[in-house]
Amino acid sequence: MITDKLLAFADQKALTTTANSETVDLGPAGDEIDRSLNLVAQLDDCGSVTPESAGITPALQTSKDGGTTWETVMTLPKVTVADAKKGKRLINFAKLPIGGMGGQMRLVMTITDGPLVNAKYSAWLTRSCEA
C-alpha cells in the first residue's frame, strides 16, 4: 500500500513502552476531510517481538491548540503481540469520528505487560471508498 507521508503517524517507529506518535495536522478543514479517512496501524516485522502476552491499546487524540492540550476521541481494542503475529492489525481501517477533528491528531500506544522488545509500528490515514 502506498501512503502519503503527510498522513503518516509512524513509519517503523520503535515501540517499547507507552508512546505517542508523530502528529498529523488536518488544519481547520479537518471536520470535512475526516469523513473520507480511515485509520490503520500495524506491528511491523513482529516475528521477533516479545513478550507475546503484552498488549497494545491504541487511542486517537486531537488537539485544537497546536498540541498544548490533547483530548482522546477514540480508544480501540487491545491487541496482543501473539494476535499481531497471527496477522491482526493494531487498527484495521477504523473510521474516524465525524466532527470535532480539525487541528492536529496523534496516536497513543499504551503497552501492558511490557516493555516490548524488537517492536516497531507503522500507522497512517488512508482514504475510504465511502464518504
N, C-alpha and C positions, 0 to 999 in steps of 0.2 A: 504494500500500500504506500502510495506517495503522500507525504504530509507536508503541510505548509509550516515553515519554521515559526512564523508569527502566531500560529495556533498550537504550538507545542508547549506543554508544561515541563516535559522531561524527555531527554534522549539518552538512554542508557545511563541514567543518573544513579550513583551509588545510594544504597538504602540499607542502613544497619539498624538505626533506631528511628523513632518517630521523627518525620522530616516534612518540611514544606517544599513544594515545587517552585519552579520559576513562575512568574506571573504572566498572564495573557491579558492584554488590555483591549477590551471591546469598545472603549470610548463611550461617548454619550449615546450613541445609537445602539448600544448593546441590547436594549429591550426588543428592538426589531430584528436584529441579527440572530439572537439566540433561538428563535423559533425553528431555524433550519439546521441547528448544530447538535451533534451527538458527542458524548464524552467517552473516550476509550483509554484504558490503562492496562498494561501487562507487565508481568515479571519477565525480564529478558534472560535468555540462556540459563534457565532455572535448574538445570540438571545437577549443579554442584551447590545449590543454595541449601543452607541448613540453619536452624533445625526445621524439620518438616512439620513439626507441631505448631510452629509460630504462625500467628495470624496477622493479616494486613487489612485494616479498615480504612478505606478512602473516604474523605469528606471534601466537598467543594465549598469554598468560601468566596465571598465577594467583598470588595471594598470600593466605596464611592468617594473616599477622601485621599486617594493616592497611596493607599497602603498603610495608613496610620492605624485604622481600626478595621477588623475583619469580622464578618458575620457568616456563620455556617448556614448554607441554604439547602444542602443535600448531603446526607450521610448514606453511604452504600453498605451493603452487607459485607461482613468479614470473609476473606478468602484465606485459607491456609496455604502454606508453601506446598504441602502434599497435593492439594487440589490444583494449584498452579502447575505443578509438574505433570498433572494429567491433562493439561491444556486449558484449564479455566482461566479466563482473564480476570484481572482485578476489577475492571469495569468494562462491561461488554455493550457498547453502543447505547449508553444511557441518555435519554432525552434530558436536555437542560430544563430547569423550571422556567415557566413562562413568566416574564415580567420581573422587574427588580434586579436585572443582571447587568445593567450599564456600569461601566467602570472596569476595574481590574478583577480578575479571578485567579485563584490558586488552589492547588490540591494539598491536603494534609494527609499524609500516610501515617496512621497510628499503628505501631507494632506492638503486639502482645506476645509474651513468651519468647522474646528475642534476647539479645540482639541477633540480627541476621548476619550470616557470613556468605560472602560471594554474591550478594544480591544487587541487581541493578534493575531499574524500571524505566519504562517509557510511557508517556501519556500525552494525548493530543485531542483536539476537537476536529471533527470531520463533518462534512455536510451530509445532511439526511436527505433521503429521497422524498420524504414528506415534509411539507412546510406547515 
